[in-house]
Amino acid sequence: MKVRLGLTGSIGMGKSTTAAMFAEAGCPVWDADAAVHRLYSEGGAAVEPLGAVFPGAIVDGAVSRDRLRAIIANDPGALPRIEDIVHPLVRADRETFDHAHPGAIGVFDIPLLFEGRSEDEFDATICVTAPPEVQRARVLARKTMSEADFERIRDRQMPDAEKRDRADYVIETDTLENARAQVHKVLQDIERRFNA
């Protein structure tokens, strides 16, 4: 990678949509959630090591996220053990992607970029944001979680204001047109700063 951009944002802020806009602009995009999905799928690199420690988490040769959530809920010590197995595999997946795209401005879509203290691994960081009422409406419109689920997830994440303060760039996703314009503005500035 010529330039590595870390992209983050809280639930419902429009991060996936913004990542797609970077892809449309010609940037290779690595998605942390998609990497975990690959690792958990049948034949994925996380299946065997997780199955060795948590055999109940494996269903039909793949890691069941529902079963993992239940294990974590019932065993306070499970999450660090899972992270010790999965995080190095995610990092290896990211490095493979990185090496596959030399000379590119790469975007790394990482929901917990700041929470995981990995911002120093990137040349610049970008936080996507939206007003709280827009965030809530987007999440509840998905019909996959309740208001209580949304609040629980939101409250576990770093506050949006803190993410904005820590990021090198902030993209407001109030409208698609505004977000797309800001993506292009960020890329122009990155090209200027890094001679990319």
N, C-alpha and C positions, 0 to 999 in steps of 0.2 A: 504494500500500500504506500502510495505517495503521501496521502493525508488521511488520517483516521479521525472520523467524527463520531463522538458518542451521542446518541439521541435518546432522550428519556422524557418522561412525563407521567403523571399520576393516572389512575384509572379514569377513563371517559374523557381524556383531554384531547384525543385525536392523534395519538402517536402513530398508530398503524396507517392512518390515512396520510399523515405527513411523510412517513417512511416511503409510502408508495409514490408520493410526489418527487422525492429524491431519486427514486428508481426511474421514474418517467424522465427525469432530467439527466439520466445517464450514469447515475452512481450505483455501483454494486451495493446491495443492502444485505446485511447479516441480521437475522432475527433471533434473539435469545430464546424466545418461547418456541419458535419452530425448531431450534436446535434441540431443546429438551424433548420435544415431541419425537424427533428422529431417534434420540437416544433411548426413549422409553418404548418405541415401537418394537414389534417382533424382529429379532435379529439386531436390535440396537445395542450400542456398547454399554448401556447402563443396566440392561436386563439381568445379565449374569451376576455382576457384583451386588446389585440390590437384592436379587433373589437369594443370594448366599446369606445375607444378613436379615432380610425380611421376606421369607418365602411366601407369606400370605399376601404380599403385594403383587405377585405375578399371576396373571390370568391369561390363558391361551397364549403363552409365550411372550407376553408384553407386560410392561409395568402398568398397573391400574392406578390412575391418579386418585380415584375415589378411595381405593384401599389404602393408598399412601396417606391421604388426608385423615382417614380413620385411625391409622397407626399413630400419626403425629398427635391427634387429639387425645389418644389414650396413653401415650408415652412421651412425657416432656423431654426425654433425652434422645428421641428418635430423629428430630430435625437436624441437629448437628451431625449425626452419623450419616444421614442421607446426603447432606451438603458435602461432607468429606468425600463421598463417593462421586457425586454428580458434578460438583464444581470443576474439578480437574478435567472431566470429560467435556464439559461445555467449553472450557478454555481451549482445549485441544481442537475442538470443532471450529472455534473462532480463528485460531491460528492457521488452520488448513484453508479457511476462506480467505484470510489475509494474504497468504502466500499465493493463492490462485489468482489474485488481482493486482499484480505489480503495476505501479504507475497510476493507480486510480485514486479518486477521492472516494473513499469507502465510508459507508454509514453503518454504524453498529447500533441496532435497536435494542436497548437494554432497559427494561422497566425499572430495575433497582440499581441503576448506575451509581447514584450518589450514596444510597443506603449501603451498597457493597464496597464503597470507597475505591472504586476502580477508575475514577475520572482521570487520574494521572497517566493512565495507559493510552490516552487519546490526545491528539493535537488540539482539539477544541471540543467543547460540549454544547449541546443544544437542548433546551427544555421547551416542550410544547405545553401550552396552557390555554385555558378557557375560563370564563366566569363560572363561579360555583353552581349557579342555577342551570347553566348549559351542561356542565359536567354531570350533574344529577340527572337531568332529563335524558341525556344520551345513554347513560348506564341503564336507567329504568326502562328505556324504550327497547332495550335488547330482550326484555321479557325472560332473561335467564337468571336474574337474581332479584331478591327483595330489597326494599329500602334498608332493612337491617343488615343484609349482606353487603350492600354498597358501603354503608357507614363503617362497618367493621374493617373492610379492606382499605377504605380511604384513611381511617384512623391509624392503620398500621404503617402507612406510607409516610415518608417525609413530607411535611407541609409544602404545598405548592409554592408559597412565597419563598421558602428557603431554597427550593430547587431553582427558582428563577434567579435568586441572588447568586447562587453558585455557578450557574451556567454562563458560558461565554456569549451565547446567543439565545434569545427567547422568540419563539414563534407563536403568535396568537392565532388560534384556530376557530375564531368566531364565525368566519365564512370560508368556504373553499377557495374563493378567489383571493381573499386576503392571505390565507395560508400559503397558497401557491406563489403569490408575489413575494412573500417573505422567504420562501425556500430559495427562489432565484437570487434574491438579494444576499442571502447568506452565502450561497455558492460563489457569487461574484466577489464577495469580500474574502472568502477562503482562497480563491484563485489569486487575488491580489496579495494577500498576506504570505502565502506559501509558494508563490510563483508556480501554482499547480496547473 
